[in-house]
Amino acid sequence: MNLEAHLKECEHIKYPHSKYWHTFNGNQDMYETHLGTCHFKSLKGFLQAREKCFHEIHVVLAWKVQENHSLSSMLGKVSENTDKLMKSLELKFDVMDKK
């Protein structure tokens, strides 16, 4: 069987709507017929817009997680420095009280 004949009869066709959980099994002729009547075709713009929106949300969420981690780290350092200052002040007050 040559390549052209194989492609016409092959039922392992890359289907553009499969990423939206709509599958298709069939050969090239069935595929072309199906695309003409497929209801997902009318939803394609909406689904692509939702996919873009979800991607943007994912990017923002990843950035916020990173920012939150950074702020938590900074807060930990500030808290540590505050504790050191408090202990230093307590020692100074103890020395002053003993005089």
C-alpha angles and dihedrals in degrees: 000000000000125000096258093052091045093052091050094051100033115114095197096089123159103245117204095213096050091096086063092056094259111124133195130196120188146082129285095275092050089046094056091047091048094050089057092058102028113127091205089069090071091048095049095097092047093047092048091050091050090048090052091047092050090049091052090048090050091051092048091046092051090050092048091050090052091046091049091051091050093048091047089053091050091048090052091053092047090049091049092050091047090053091050092050092048092052091047091051092047090053091049092049090048090053091047092049091053093054 
